[in-house]
Amino acid sequence: MVHPRIFPAHPVPPLLCPTYSPVVTDPLTLLGIKEPSRSRSGTFTQNLLLEPKDTMRLLSQTLCLCLALALCQADHHAGHTNDVKPGGHNDHQHGQNDHQHGQNDHGHHTGFGLDRCKGLEMDAVVVNEEGVPYFFKGDHLFKGFHGKAELSNGSFAELDDHHHLGHVDAAFRMHYEDNPTEHDHIFFFLDTKVFSYYKHKLEDGYPKDISAVFPGIPDHLTAAVVCPKPDCDEDSVIFFKGDDIYHYNVRTKKVDEKEFKSMPNCTSAFRYAEHYYCFHGHQFSKFDPKTGDVHGRYPKEARDYFMKCSKFGNTTDHVEREQCSRVHLDAITSDDAGNVLAFRGHYFLDQDAATEKWTADPIEKHFKELHSNPDAVFTYENHLYMVKDNKIYVYTTAEPHKLLEGYPKALKDEIGLEGPISAAFVCQDHHIAHVVKGQTIYDIDLKASPRVPVKDLPFTTVSSIDAGMCGPKGVKIFKGNYYYHFDSMKVMLMSKLIPEAHSVPMELFGCDH
């Protein structure tokens, strides 16, 4: 029989395989074997007979051709592995195509170069058991408010094993204390399937059809967010698909369709610090989960409030952004005059003790050598001690802030501890710096020479703190979007219970939303 034409419809690019002509595409011709002639009726007029030596030559040359074609095809695909598709939520078609690739095909892992500060539209957002938000884009995720993208299957391996992950449509963490088999489980929605995870492990029997787990909820969702009592009348989940809104009662499994007239279509949504946020592109709106009403000046820029991005535009109200940001503080202190300085990323807030008015400025503008992102800041004898990594910078509290001669110095040389540290503060009228490193508080006598830890005590009431500040009314410990107040250092060290949580944006900075 005549050999089929095994070459692709388009000739092989001569630059990739220069030994082959883009014109000649018949394998027999390339091998130097004449194809049998045909009659006008299309039948063969002679048989194709090969000598033994021709058979061996045909076999060896065919193998060489197969190898050459494989190398050409691999080279062609390699040129596309780092392509990053920009922009919108319509990436879902791209994600569905990715599902056709095998598990070991990494050509669809396009997270190289993903930068959330360039205005990415997230596919889904979910808050884990520790309160850390995960932002999903394609087959990657961002953990928390800063840091680089990482592959989603590094944290949720079975997503890729079962579905060759190209995107996540929606996600939420269930709140339903009456049912411990679902409470605190994270649900992911991909096309027609739902995955249930508990402590990053896929539950037995999953993935399942969405309709089997959440009857009445459609496939190919665009967003989802949990809504526990009393935020909603009953423990519920709100599902979004374009203009359609579904309130799903977790207990009865009843579905009520809603109409949120004042809200844009959500491309992702999540509940954070007891507020509800709908993301659309790289903007967001805060909404009422029962009615969908949006109050206040929205939409707002997500990069101002949910991401640590230094400079991407000149139209932002920096004061409101820093006051109302949901990103945790890096450091906070009050100087001897009672002025409060709070640091986050590349900016800091300064509250004047006399007027109680807040202002915001780039850190680099006032503390050029520090530049950004201090680990801890404390005030002692009209100087600001600013710690970053393994170095300490000392500035005057009076403006303009001047770096003292000889600084920065090694942190160990200055206080006898290696960095990094979590927080540091000095209580009023004292000369002891309380330095938090891990779950231990070290006391440093600032009048001693050399300065070394004189005492260390465990502190486990609040784990993994971000910042701390001490003043006339006691100690404030900051973690995430909240702070916890203790009447004194002694009370804090003796406490076994976590005190009431206070909102940093609203109760400390006076944000009204």
ZAMARGU-4260 file (C-alpha; in steps of 0.2 Angstrom, whole numbers, plus 5000, padded with zeros to 4 digits):
<rodrens>
0) 5000/5000/5000 | 5005/5018/4998 | 5013/5026/5013 | 5002/5040/5020 | 5008/5057/5021
5) 5014/5059/5039 | 5020/5077/5038 | 5009/5091/5045 | 4999/5102/5034 | 5011/5116/5036
10) 5029/5113/5031 | 5042/5111/5045 | 5050/5128/5047 | 5067/5128/5038 | 5075/5138/5052
15) 5071/5124/5065 | 5076/5109/5053 | 5087/5117/5040 | 5091/5100/5032 | 5073/5098/5026
20) 5065/5107/5011 | 5049/5115/5016 | 5042/5111/4998 | 5045/5092/4998 | 5033/5084/5011
25) 5032/5066/5004 | 5042/5054/5015 | 5045/5042/5001 | 5052/5056/4990 | 5063/5061/5005
30) 5070/5044/5006 | 5074/5042/4988 | 5060/5029/4984 | 5049/5032/4969 | 5030/5032/4973
35) 5021/5019/4962 | 5011/5027/4948 | 4993/5028/4947 | 4981/5026/4932 | 4967/5039/4928
40) 4955/5029/4938 | 4966/5030/4953 | 4972/5012/4954 | 4990/5007/4955 | 4998/5001/4939
45) 5013/4993/4948 | 5018/4985/4965 | 5030/4993/4977 | 5044/4980/4978 | 5059/4984/4989
50) 5076/4975/4989 | 5082/4969/5007 | 5095/4983/5007 | 5081/4996/5002 | 5070/4989/5016
55) 5084/4992/5029 | 5088/5009/5022 | 5070/5014/5023 | 5069/5008/5041 | 5084/5017/5047
60) 5080/5033/5037 | 5062/5033/5044 | 5068/5032/5062 | 5080/5047/5058 | 5065/5057/5051
65) 5054/5053/5067 | 5068/5059/5078 | 5071/5075/5068 | 5052/5078/5068 | 5051/5075/5087
70) 5065/5087/5090 | 5058/5100/5079 | 5041/5099/5088 | 5049/5100/5105 | 5059/5116/5099
75) 5043/5123/5093 | 5033/5121/5109 | 5048/5127/5120 | 5046/5144/5112 | 5029/5145/5120
80) 5032/5139/5138 | 5036/5156/5145 | 5021/5165/5136 | 5011/5174/5149 | 4993/5178/5143
85) 4989/5195/5150 | 4973/5202/5157 | 4955/5197/5160 | 4944/5183/5166 | 4942/5177/5149
90) 4958/5167/5153 | 4946/5153/5157 | 4945/5147/5139 | 4964/5146/5140 | 4963/5137/5156
95) 4951/5124/5149 | 4963/5120/5135 | 4977/5118/5147 | 4967/5103/5154 | 4971/5093/5138
100) 4989/5092/5143 | 4996/5078/5153 | 5002/5080/5171 | 5020/5081/5167 | 5017/5094/5153
105) 5023/5110/5161 | 5020/5121/5146 | 5004/5128/5153 | 5012/5133/5169 | 5013/5152/5164
110) 5016/5160/5181 | 5034/5165/5177 | 5034/5184/5178 | 5017/5186/5186 | 5017/5202/5196
115) 5001/5207/5205 | 5006/5225/5206 | 5004/5226/5187 | 4985/5225/5189 | 4981/5206/5188
120) 4963/5200/5188 | 4962/5186/5201 | 4952/5171/5197 | 4948/5167/5215 | 4952/5172/5233
125) 4951/5161/5249 | 4956/5164/5267 | 4965/5149/5275 | 4963/5142/5293 | 4976/5155/5299
130) 4968/5170/5291 | 4980/5171/5277 | 4972/5175/5260 | 4977/5165/5245 | 4975/5174/5228
135) 4973/5163/5213 | 4978/5167/5195 | 4979/5153/5182 | 4988/5139/5189 | 4997/5150/5202
140) 4993/5158/5219 | 5000/5172/5229 | 5000/5169/5248 | 4996/5184/5259 | 4998/5202/5253
145) 5015/5202/5246 | 5027/5189/5239 | 5030/5180/5223 | 5018/5168/5214 | 5020/5150/5217
150) 5012/5135/5208 | 4995/5130/5216 | 4998/5112/5216 | 5012/5115/5228 | 4999/5118/5241
155) 4985/5108/5234 | 4993/5094/5224 | 4978/5084/5219 | 4970/5099/5210 | 4984/5096/5196
160) 4983/5077/5198 | 4965/5076/5194 | 4961/5091/5184 | 4978/5096/5176 | 4975/5113/5184
165) 4974/5128/5172 | 4964/5139/5183 | 4952/5140/5198 | 4934/5147/5195 | 4930/5150/5213
170) 4934/5145/5231 | 4929/5148/5249 | 4932/5141/5266 | 4916/5134/5274 | 4909/5141/5290
175) 4897/5128/5297 | 4900/5123/5315 | 4885/5112/5316 | 4893/5100/5304 | 4912/5097/5308
180) 4914/5086/5292 | 4912/5102/5282 | 4917/5116/5294 | 4934/5124/5290 | 4935/5114/5274
185) 4941/5124/5258 | 4931/5121/5243 | 4938/5124/5225 | 4927/5125/5209 | 4934/5120/5193
190) 4922/5120/5178 | 4910/5106/5183 | 4919/5099/5198 | 4921/5103/5216 | 4936/5099/5227
195) 4935/5098/5246 | 4951/5100/5256 | 4955/5099/5275 | 4972/5105/5281 | 4978/5105/5263
200) 4973/5086/5260 | 4959/5081/5248 | 4944/5073/5256 | 4940/5055/5251 | 4928/5054/5236
205) 4933/5071/5228 | 4932/5078/5216 | 4913/5077/5213 | 4901/5085/5202 | 4896/5102/5208
210) 4877/5098/5207 | 4880/5083/5218 | 4888/5093/5233 | 4878/5109/5230 | 4862/5105/5222
215) 4854/5119/5212 | 4871/5128/5209 | 4877/5129/5191 | 4894/5124/5184 | 4907/5136/5178
220) 4905/5149/5192 | 4914/5165/5193 | 4915/5168/5211 | 4910/5161/5228 | 4910/5168/5246
225) 4905/5160/5263 | 4892/5170/5273 | 4890/5164/5291 | 4877/5169/5304 | 4873/5183/5308
230) 4880/5191/5292 | 4867/5181/5283 | 4851/5175/5291 | 4857/5157/5290 | 4875/5149/5287
235) 4876/5152/5269 | 4887/5152/5253 | 4885/5166/5240 | 4888/5159/5222 | 4891/5171/5207
240) 4889/5167/5189 | 4890/5182/5178 | 4874/5192/5183 | 4866/5178/5193 | 4868/5177/5212
245) 4863/5161/5222 | 4861/5161/5241 | 4864/5143/5246 | 4858/5138/5263 | 4871/5126/5270
250) 4859/5118/5282 | 4843/5115/5271 | 4853/5115/5254 | 4839/5128/5248 | 4844/5140/5234
255) 4837/5157/5233 | 4842/5167/5218 | 4846/5186/5221 | 4848/5202/5211 | 4862/5213/5217
260) 4858/5228/5207 | 4871/5240/5213 | 4886/5228/5212 | 4897/5225/5197 | 4899/5207/5191
265) 4912/5198/5203 | 4927/5189/5195 | 4932/5184/5213 | 4925/5187/5231 | 4930/5184/5248
270) 4926/5188/5267 | 4940/5196/5276 | 4939/5204/5293 | 4920/5202/5294 | 4918/5212/5278
275) 4913/5206/5260 | 4923/5211/5245 | 4919/5209/5226 | 4934/5210/5215 | 4931/5215/5197
280) 4947/5217/5187 | 4960/5224/5199 | 4947/5235/5208 | 4935/5230/5222 | 4919/5235/5230
285) 4914/5231/5248 | 4896/5225/5248 | 4882/5220/5260 | 4880/5201/5258 | 4861/5201/5261
290) 4856/5215/5248 | 4872/5217/5238 | 4871/5236/5242 | 4888/5245/5240 | 4890/5260/5252
295) 4904/5273/5251 | 4916/5278/5237 | 4918/5262/5227 | 4926/5254/5217 | 4943/5256/5224
300) 4960/5250/5218 | 4965/5232/5225 | 4983/5236/5224 | 4981/5250/5237 | 4972/5239/5250
305) 4976/5221/5248 | 4993/5221/5241 | 5010/5228/5245 | 5014/5239/5229 | 5025/5254/5231
310) 5022/5265/5216 | 5010/5262/5201 | 5000/5278/5199 | 5000/5296/5205 | 4981/5298/5208
315) 4979/5288/5224 | 4974/5296/5241 | 4989/5289/5251 | 4982/5294/5268 | 4965/5285/5265
320) 4974/5270/5257 | 4986/5268/5272 | 4972/5270/5285 | 4960/5258/5277 | 4973/5245/5270
325) 4970/5227/5275 | 4988/5223/5273 | 4997/5221/5290 | 5009/5233/5298 | 5027/5230/5298
330) 5031/5241/5313 | 5023/5255/5324 | 5030/5266/5338 | 5026/5282/5347 | 5039/5295/5350
335) 5042/5305/5366 | 5030/5318/5361 | 5016/5306/5358 | 5016/5306/5339 | 5012/5289/5332
340) 5022/5282/5317 | 5015/5266/5308 | 5025/5258/5294 | 5019/5247/5280 | 5029/5242/5264
345) 5035/5258/5256 | 5024/5270/5266 | 5022/5276/5284 | 5007/5285/5293 | 5011/5299/5305
350) 4999/5305/5318 | 5002/5322/5326 | 4999/5321/5344 | 4991/5339/5345 | 4979/5338/5331
355) 4977/5319/5330 | 4977/5321/5311 | 4985/5307/5300 | 4997/5310/5286 | 5006/5298/5274
360) 5022/5298/5265 | 5035/5287/5257 | 5047/5280/5269 | 5061/5284/5257 | 5057/5302/5258
365) 5061/5304/5277 | 5072/5288/5280 | 5082/5287/5264 | 5094/5274/5270 | 5081/5263/5277
370) 5071/5264/5261 | 5056/5252/5265 | 5049/5237/5275 | 5057/5239/5293 | 5055/5224/5304
375) 5053/5234/5320 | 5054/5252/5326 | 5055/5258/5344 | 5059/5275/5351 | 5072/5279/5365
380) 5079/5296/5371 | 5073/5306/5356 | 5079/5293/5343 | 5071/5281/5332 | 5079/5264/5332
385) 5074/5255/5315 | 5078/5237/5312 | 5078/5229/5295 | 5085/5211/5293 | 5102/5211/5302
390) 5105/5229/5303 | 5099/5244/5314 | 5097/5262/5309 | 5096/5276/5322 | 5087/5292/5317
395) 5083/5308/5326 | 5065/5310/5330 | 5065/5328/5326 | 5062/5332/5307 | 5070/5331/5296
400) 5075/5314/5302 | 5094/5312/5301 | 5104/5296/5302 | 5116/5296/5316 | 5135/5294/5311
405) 5141/5277/5310 | 5124/5269/5306 | 5118/5257/5300 | 5126/5244/5312 | 5125/5226/5314
410) 5110/5222/5325 | 5120/5209/5335 | 5133/5222/5339 | 5120/5234/5345 | 5108/5224/5355
415) 5116/5206/5356 | 5103/5198/5345 | 5104/5191/5327 | 5089/5196/5315 | 5076/5195/5309
420) 5065/5201/5324 | 5046/5203/5324 | 5044/5218/5335 | 5052/5229/5348 | 5046/5243/5359
425) 5050/5253/5375 | 5037/5257/5388 | 5036/5275/5394 | 5050/5281/5406 | 5059/5265/5405
430) 5076/5260/5397 | 5072/5242/5393 | 5069/5237/5375 | 5057/5222/5374 | 5062/5213/5358
435) 5050/5199/5351 | 5059/5186/5341 | 5048/5170/5337 | 5039/5166/5353 | 5052/5174/5365
440) 5053/5191/5372 | 5071/5197/5376 | 5074/5212/5387 | 5088/5223/5382 | 5095/5236/5394
445) 5098/5251/5383 | 5109/5260/5397 | 5121/5245/5398 | 5137/5244/5388 | 5138/5233/5379
450) 5119/5230/5376 | 5114/5212/5378 | 5099/5202/5383 | 5097/5202/5401 | 5081/5192/5402
455) 5071/5181/5390 | 5053/5175/5393 | 5041/5165/5382 | 5026/5173/5374 | 5013/5162/5366
460) 4997/5171/5369 | 4998/5178/5351 | 5008/5169/5339 | 5018/5176/5324 | 5015/5194/5328
465) 5019/5208/5316 | 5022/5223/5327 | 5021/5230/5344 | 5019/5246/5353 | 5019/5252/5372
470) 5012/5268/5379 | 5004/5275/5394 | 4989/5265/5392 | 4998/5248/5390 | 5004/5237/5376
475) 4997/5234/5359 | 5001/5218/5349 | 4998/5218/5331 | 4994/5203/5320 | 4986/5204/5303
480) 4971/5216/5303 | 4969/5217/5321 | 4978/5222/5337 | 4976/5216/5355 | 4978/5227/5370
485) 4986/5222/5387 | 4986/5234/5402 | 5004/5232/5405 | 5019/5221/5401 | 5017/5211/5417
490) 4998/5207/5412 | 5004/5202/5394 | 5017/5190/5400 | 5005/5182/5413 | 4990/5181/5401
495) 4984/5164/5395 | 4969/5171/5385 | 4969/5181/5369 | 4960/5198/5373 | 4947/5206/5362
500) 4953/5209/5344 | 4952/5227/5338 | 4951/5232/5320 | 4967/5241/5315 | 4960/5251/5300
505) 4944/5257/5310 | 4949/5258/5328 | 4967/5264/5327 | 4967/5274/5311 | 4949/5279/5310
510) 4945/5272/5293 | 4926/5273/5290 | 4924/5258/5279
</rodrens>
